[in-house]
Amino acid sequence: MRKLGYLFLWLTLACSSSKTGEDAEASIDSLPQSPTTQDSLDSSLPTLEKKLIDQGMVDITEVIPGIQVELKYSTEDNFFQQDVYGDLVRCYLHPKATEMLAKAQEALQKGYPNLSLLVYDGVRPLSVQQILWDSLDKPDSIKPLYVSDPKIGGLHNYGVAVDLTIVDMKKGKPLDMGTPFDFFGYPAYPDRELQMLAEKKITKSQVANREILRKVMNGAGFSGIGSEWWHFNAFSRQKAGEKFPLIN
């Protein structure tokens, strides 16, 4: 039944661009549930994944055609070299953020059929946020530039922020953005690109690749931040706090 709900949402996104996020959520919530089927499905899911579904999060691969996922925090390929998601390998987001991300993917593939969005992280439970905060080897005064304080909660913790890049599906590898994901330094800062170009720390082609990502994400309603080329927010911190619960 969960897949039926996701299919309904996918059809909503594809067939009615005027339909609001509220309508999509209401459509999912209004579908009848089969306790027997749902209980059987839930029992086969990893604990973290079940918690995300129970809190209303959506598996983006179920509703966004062609989107790619490589959860960096389900691997050791991240800034503190630990797997904190365990069995979770699917990316979940709030339904409204998912709807916006679907528009970004559609715009990207319309302009560049061989390219796709590649998502590195979506919703992040507060328990994982605490691990990232504790593991970041920076002074507490600087940590908020890279990781939101779990005592306050950040937009990943509401399911309305996404970390991602662009992958060339023909070549089978991401576009060169100048730095890896989770690189903490000026070459990764969108706000420092002119300086980094002048210092030859990044190239014009790398910035051009970032601009493709920014164009499709901004066009779908996301906003970036000054210190990470890969991070985009669907809502402001204030609006998220007013509209959505934190994900535990």
GUDOVEX-965936 format. One record per residue (C-alpha): residue in three letters; y, x, z; residue number from 1. Coordinates in Angstrom, 1 decimal. Last residue first. Layout:
REM residues N
+------+--------+--------+--------+-----+
| code |      v |      u |      w | pos |
+------+--------+--------+--------+-----+
|  ALA |      Y |      X |      Z | NUM |
...
+------+--------+--------+--------+-----+
This chain:
REM residues 248
+------+--------+--------+--------+-----+
| code |      v |      u |      w | pos |
+------+--------+--------+--------+-----+
|  ASN |   12.1 |   13.7 |   15.4 | 248 |
|  ILE |   14.3 |   12.4 |   12.6 | 247 |
|  LEU |   17.8 |   11.6 |   13.6 | 246 |
|  PRO |   18.9 |    8.0 |   13.0 | 245 |
|  PHE |   21.1 |    7.0 |   10.1 | 244 |
|  LYS |   24.4 |    5.2 |    9.4 | 243 |
|  GLU |   27.0 |    6.5 |   11.8 | 242 |
|  GLY |   25.6 |   10.0 |   12.2 | 241 |
|  ALA |   25.1 |   10.3 |    8.5 | 240 |
|  LYS |   28.7 |    9.3 |    7.9 | 239 |
|  GLN |   30.0 |   11.9 |   10.3 | 238 |
|  ARG |   27.8 |   14.7 |    8.9 | 237 |
|  SER |   28.9 |   13.9 |    5.4 | 236 |
|  PHE |   26.4 |   12.4 |    3.0 | 235 |
|  ALA |   24.0 |   13.5 |    0.3 | 234 |
|  ASN |   24.3 |   17.1 |    1.2 | 233 |
|  PHE |   23.3 |   20.1 |   -1.0 | 232 |
|  HIS |   22.0 |   23.5 |   -0.1 | 231 |
|  TRP |   20.8 |   26.1 |   -2.8 | 230 |
|  TRP |   24.1 |   28.0 |   -3.3 | 229 |
|  GLU |   24.3 |   28.7 |    0.4 | 228 |
|  SER |   27.5 |   29.7 |    2.2 | 227 |
|  GLY |   30.3 |   27.4 |    0.9 | 226 |
|  ILE |   28.4 |   24.1 |    1.1 | 225 |
|  GLY |   27.4 |   21.7 |   -1.7 | 224 |
|  SER |   28.2 |   18.1 |   -2.2 | 223 |
|  PHE |   25.8 |   15.4 |   -3.6 | 222 |
|  GLY |   26.9 |   12.4 |   -5.5 | 221 |
|  ALA |   24.6 |   12.5 |   -8.5 | 220 |
|  GLY |   27.2 |   14.3 |  -10.6 | 219 |
|  ASN |   27.6 |   16.9 |   -7.8 | 218 |
|  MET |   23.9 |   17.6 |   -8.0 | 217 |
|  VAL |   23.8 |   17.8 |  -11.8 | 216 |
|  LYS |   26.9 |   20.0 |  -12.0 | 215 |
|  ARG |   26.0 |   22.2 |   -9.0 | 214 |
|  LEU |   22.6 |   23.1 |  -10.5 | 213 |
|  ILE |   24.1 |   23.9 |  -13.9 | 212 |
|  GLU |   26.8 |   25.9 |  -12.1 | 211 |
|  ARG |   24.2 |   28.0 |  -10.3 | 210 |
|  ASN |   22.7 |   29.0 |  -13.6 | 209 |
|  ALA |   26.2 |   30.0 |  -14.9 | 208 |
|  VAL |   26.7 |   32.1 |  -11.7 | 207 |
|  GLN |   23.5 |   34.0 |  -12.5 | 206 |
|  SER |   24.6 |   34.5 |  -16.1 | 205 |
|  LYS |   28.0 |   35.8 |  -14.9 | 204 |
|  THR |   26.3 |   38.4 |  -12.7 | 203 |
|  ILE |   26.0 |   39.0 |   -9.0 | 202 |
|  LYS |   26.8 |   42.0 |   -6.7 | 201 |
|  LYS |   29.1 |   43.4 |   -9.4 | 200 |
|  GLU |   32.0 |   43.8 |   -7.0 | 199 |
|  ALA |   34.2 |   41.6 |   -9.2 | 198 |
|  LEU |   31.3 |   39.1 |   -9.6 | 197 |
|  MET |   30.8 |   39.1 |   -5.8 | 196 |
|  GLN |   34.5 |   38.5 |   -5.3 | 195 |
|  LEU |   34.5 |   35.6 |   -7.8 | 194 |
|  GLU |   31.3 |   34.2 |   -6.3 | 193 |
|  ARG |   32.6 |   34.2 |   -2.7 | 192 |
|  ASP |   32.8 |   30.5 |   -2.0 | 191 |
|  PRO |   29.5 |   29.9 |   -3.7 | 190 |
|  TYR |   28.0 |   32.2 |   -1.0 | 189 |
|  ALA |   24.6 |   33.8 |   -1.9 | 188 |
|  PRO |   26.1 |   37.2 |   -2.7 | 187 |
|  TYR |   28.1 |   37.0 |    0.6 | 186 |
|  GLY |   25.0 |   37.3 |    2.8 | 185 |
|  PHE |   22.1 |   35.4 |    4.3 | 184 |
|  PHE |   19.5 |   35.0 |    1.7 | 183 |
|  ASP |   17.5 |   31.9 |    2.6 | 182 |
|  PHE |   16.5 |   31.2 |   -1.1 | 181 |
|  PRO |   16.6 |   34.4 |   -3.1 | 180 |
|  THR |   19.7 |   35.9 |   -4.5 | 179 |
|  GLY |   21.4 |   36.0 |   -7.9 | 178 |
|  MET |   20.5 |   32.5 |   -9.1 | 177 |
|  ASP |   17.9 |   33.6 |  -11.6 | 176 |
|  LEU |   16.2 |   30.5 |  -12.9 | 175 |
|  PRO |   12.9 |   29.6 |  -11.3 | 174 |
|  LYS |    9.6 |   30.5 |  -12.9 | 173 |
|  GLY |    6.9 |   28.9 |  -15.2 | 172 |
|  LYS |    8.4 |   30.2 |  -18.4 | 171 |
|  LYS |    8.1 |   26.8 |  -20.1 | 170 |
|  MET |    8.9 |   24.8 |  -16.9 | 169 |
|  ASP |   12.1 |   26.8 |  -16.2 | 168 |
|  VAL |   12.7 |   26.0 |  -12.6 | 167 |
|  ILE |   16.0 |   25.0 |  -11.0 | 166 |
|  THR |   16.9 |   25.4 |   -7.3 | 165 |
|  LEU |   16.6 |   23.4 |   -4.1 | 164 |
|  ASP |   17.5 |   22.8 |   -0.5 | 163 |
|  VAL |   18.1 |   19.1 |    0.3 | 162 |
|  ALA |   20.1 |   17.2 |    2.8 | 161 |
|  VAL |   19.9 |   13.5 |    3.7 | 160 |
|  GLY |   16.8 |   13.4 |    5.8 | 159 |
|  TYR |   18.7 |   13.0 |    9.0 | 158 |
|  ASN |   17.5 |   16.3 |   10.4 | 157 |
|  HIS |   18.4 |   18.0 |    7.1 | 156 |
|  LEU |   21.9 |   16.7 |    7.7 | 155 |
|  GLY |   22.3 |   18.6 |   11.0 | 154 |
|  GLY |   21.5 |   17.8 |   14.6 | 153 |
|  ILE |   23.7 |   18.3 |   17.6 | 152 |
|  LYS |   21.4 |   19.9 |   20.1 | 151 |
|  PRO |   19.4 |   21.3 |   17.1 | 150 |
|  ASP |   22.4 |   23.5 |   16.2 | 149 |
|  SER |   22.6 |   23.5 |   12.4 | 148 |
|  VAL |   21.3 |   26.6 |   10.7 | 147 |
|  TYR |   23.2 |   29.0 |    8.4 | 146 |
|  LEU |   26.9 |   28.9 |    9.3 | 145 |
|  PRO |   25.9 |   27.3 |   12.6 | 144 |
|  LYS |   24.3 |   30.7 |   13.6 | 143 |
|  ILE |   27.6 |   32.6 |   13.7 | 142 |
|  SER |   28.8 |   31.7 |   17.2 | 141 |
|  ASP |   25.2 |   31.9 |   18.5 | 140 |
|  PRO |   25.0 |   35.5 |   17.4 | 139 |
|  LYS |   22.5 |   36.1 |   14.6 | 138 |
|  ASP |   18.8 |   36.8 |   14.5 | 137 |
|  LEU |   17.7 |   33.3 |   13.5 | 136 |
|  SER |   14.4 |   32.5 |   15.2 | 135 |
|  ASP |   15.7 |   30.2 |   17.9 | 134 |
|  TRP |   17.7 |   28.1 |   15.4 | 133 |
|  LEU |   14.7 |   27.9 |   13.0 | 132 |
|  ILE |   12.3 |   26.9 |   15.8 | 131 |
|  GLN |   14.8 |   24.3 |   17.1 | 130 |
|  GLN |   15.2 |   22.8 |   13.6 | 129 |
|  VAL |   11.4 |   22.5 |   13.4 | 128 |
|  SER |   11.4 |   20.2 |   16.5 | 127 |
|  LEU |   14.4 |   18.4 |   15.1 | 126 |
|  PRO |   12.4 |   17.3 |   12.1 | 125 |
|  ARG |   13.5 |   18.7 |    8.7 | 124 |
|  VAL |   13.9 |   16.3 |    5.8 | 123 |
|  GLY |   14.1 |   18.2 |    2.5 | 122 |
|  ASP |   13.2 |   21.8 |    1.7 | 121 |
|  TYR |   12.4 |   24.0 |   -1.2 | 120 |
|  VAL |   12.8 |   21.6 |   -4.1 | 119 |
|  LEU |   12.5 |   22.7 |   -7.7 | 118 |
|  LEU |   14.6 |   20.7 |  -10.1 | 117 |
|  SER |   13.3 |   20.7 |  -13.6 | 116 |
|  LEU |   14.2 |   22.5 |  -16.8 | 115 |
|  ASN |   12.6 |   22.4 |  -20.3 | 114 |
|  PRO |   14.4 |   19.2 |  -21.2 | 113 |
|  TYR |   17.8 |   20.7 |  -20.5 | 112 |
|  GLY |   20.6 |   18.1 |  -20.8 | 111 |
|  LYS |   18.5 |   15.0 |  -20.3 | 110 |
|  GLN |   16.2 |   16.9 |  -17.9 | 109 |
|  LEU |   19.1 |   17.8 |  -15.7 | 108 |
|  ALA |   20.6 |   14.3 |  -15.7 | 107 |
|  GLU |   17.3 |   12.7 |  -14.8 | 106 |
|  GLN |   16.7 |   15.2 |  -12.0 | 105 |
|  ALA |   20.2 |   14.6 |  -10.6 | 104 |
|  LYS |   19.7 |   10.8 |  -10.8 | 103 |
|  ALA |   16.4 |   11.1 |   -9.0 | 102 |
|  LEU |   18.1 |   13.1 |   -6.3 | 101 |
|  MET |   20.5 |   10.3 |   -5.6 | 100 |
|  GLU |   17.7 |    7.8 |   -5.2 |  99 |
|  THR |   15.9 |   10.2 |   -2.9 |  98 |
|  ALA |   19.0 |   10.6 |   -0.8 |  97 |
|  LYS |   19.1 |    6.8 |   -0.4 |  96 |
|  PRO |   15.4 |    6.6 |    0.4 |  95 |
|  HIS |   15.7 |    9.3 |    3.1 |  94 |
|  LEU |   13.8 |   12.5 |    2.1 |  93 |
|  TYR |   10.3 |   13.8 |    2.2 |  92 |
|  CYS |    8.9 |   16.9 |    0.5 |  91 |
|  ARG |    5.1 |   17.3 |    0.3 |  90 |
|  VAL |    3.3 |   20.4 |    1.6 |  89 |
|  LEU |    2.9 |   19.4 |    5.2 |  88 |
|  ASP |   -0.3 |   21.0 |    6.6 |  87 |
|  GLY |    1.6 |   23.5 |    8.8 |  86 |
|  TYR |    5.3 |   22.8 |    8.6 |  85 |
|  VAL |    6.4 |   25.9 |   10.7 |  84 |
|  ASP |    4.9 |   28.6 |    8.5 |  83 |
|  GLN |    6.6 |   31.8 |    9.7 |  82 |
|  GLN |    8.3 |   34.7 |    7.8 |  81 |
|  PHE |   11.7 |   34.4 |    9.6 |  80 |
|  PHE |   13.9 |   34.1 |    6.5 |  79 |
|  ASN |   11.3 |   32.2 |    4.4 |  78 |
|  ASP |    8.3 |   33.0 |    2.3 |  77 |
|  GLU |    5.8 |   32.5 |    5.2 |  76 |
|  THR |    4.7 |   29.2 |    3.7 |  75 |
|  SER |    5.1 |   25.5 |    4.7 |  74 |
|  TYR |    8.8 |   26.4 |    5.5 |  73 |
|  LYS |    9.3 |   27.2 |    1.9 |  72 |
|  LEU |    8.2 |   23.8 |    0.7 |  71 |
|  GLU |    7.5 |   24.3 |   -3.0 |  70 |
|  VAL |    8.2 |   21.0 |   -4.8 |  69 |
|  GLN |    8.7 |   20.1 |   -8.5 |  68 |
|  ILE |   10.4 |   17.0 |   -9.9 |  67 |
|  GLY |    8.7 |   15.7 |  -13.0 |  66 |
|  PRO |    9.3 |   12.0 |  -12.4 |  65 |
|  ILE |   11.0 |   11.1 |   -9.1 |  64 |
|  VAL |    9.3 |    8.3 |   -7.2 |  63 |
|  GLU |    6.0 |    9.7 |   -5.8 |  62 |
|  THR |    7.2 |   13.3 |   -5.9 |  61 |
|  ILE |   10.1 |   12.4 |   -3.5 |  60 |
|  ASP |    7.8 |   11.4 |   -0.7 |  59 |
|  VAL |   10.0 |    8.9 |    1.1 |  58 |
|  MET |   11.1 |    8.9 |    4.8 |  57 |
|  GLY |   11.2 |    5.7 |    6.8 |  56 |
|  GLN |   10.4 |    7.0 |   10.3 |  55 |
|  ASP |    6.8 |    6.1 |   10.1 |  54 |
|  ILE |    6.6 |    8.1 |    6.9 |  53 |
|  LEU |    8.0 |   11.2 |    8.6 |  52 |
|  LYS |    5.6 |   10.8 |   11.5 |  51 |
|  LYS |    2.6 |   10.4 |    9.2 |  50 |
|  GLU |    3.6 |   13.7 |    7.5 |  49 |
|  LEU |    3.9 |   15.5 |   10.8 |  48 |
|  THR |    0.4 |   14.3 |   11.9 |  47 |
|  PRO |   -1.3 |   15.3 |    8.6 |  46 |
|  LEU |   -2.5 |   12.2 |    6.7 |  45 |
|  SER |   -6.0 |   10.9 |    6.5 |  44 |
|  SER |   -5.6 |    8.5 |    9.5 |  43 |
|  ASP |   -2.5 |    7.1 |    7.9 |  42 |
|  LEU |   -4.3 |    5.9 |    4.8 |  41 |
|  SER |   -7.0 |    4.1 |    6.8 |  40 |
|  ASP |   -4.4 |    2.4 |    9.0 |  39 |
|  GLN |   -2.4 |    1.4 |    6.0 |  38 |
|  THR |   -5.5 |   -0.2 |    4.3 |  37 |
|  THR |   -6.6 |   -2.1 |    7.4 |  36 |
|  PRO |   -3.1 |   -3.2 |    8.4 |  35 |
|  SER |   -2.3 |   -4.5 |    4.9 |  34 |
|  GLN |    1.5 |   -4.5 |    4.6 |  33 |
|  PRO |    3.6 |   -7.1 |    2.8 |  32 |
|  LEU |    6.6 |   -5.7 |    0.9 |  31 |
|  SER |    9.9 |   -6.6 |    2.4 |  30 |
|  ASP |   10.6 |   -3.1 |    3.8 |  29 |
|  ILE |   10.3 |   -1.5 |    0.4 |  28 |
|  SER |   12.7 |   -4.1 |   -1.3 |  27 |
|  ALA |   15.2 |   -3.8 |    1.6 |  26 |
|  GLU |   15.3 |    0.0 |    1.1 |  25 |
|  ALA |   16.0 |   -0.4 |   -2.6 |  24 |
|  ASP |   18.7 |   -3.0 |   -1.9 |  23 |
|  GLU |   20.4 |   -0.7 |    0.6 |  22 |
|  GLY |   20.3 |    2.2 |   -1.9 |  21 |
|  THR |   22.2 |    0.0 |   -4.3 |  20 |
|  LYS |   21.0 |   -1.5 |   -7.6 |  19 |
|  SER |   23.4 |   -0.7 |  -10.5 |  18 |
|  SER |   21.1 |    1.9 |  -12.1 |  17 |
|  SER |   18.4 |   -0.8 |  -12.5 |  16 |
|  CYS |   15.3 |    0.1 |  -14.4 |  15 |
|  ALA |   14.4 |    3.7 |  -13.4 |  14 |
|  LEU |   15.5 |    3.6 |   -9.8 |  13 |
|  THR |   13.9 |    0.2 |   -9.1 |  12 |
|  LEU |   10.8 |    1.1 |  -10.9 |  11 |
|  TRP |   10.5 |    4.2 |   -8.7 |  10 |
|  LEU |   11.1 |    2.1 |   -5.6 |   9 |
|  PHE |    8.3 |   -0.3 |   -6.5 |   8 |
|  LEU |    6.0 |    2.6 |   -7.2 |   7 |
|  TYR |    6.8 |    4.0 |   -3.8 |   6 |
|  GLY |    5.9 |    0.7 |   -2.1 |   5 |
|  LEU |    2.7 |    0.4 |   -4.1 |   4 |
|  LYS |    1.9 |    4.0 |   -3.0 |   3 |
|  ARG |    2.3 |    2.9 |    0.6 |   2 |
|  MET |    0.0 |    0.0 |    0.0 |   1 |
+------+--------+--------+--------+-----+
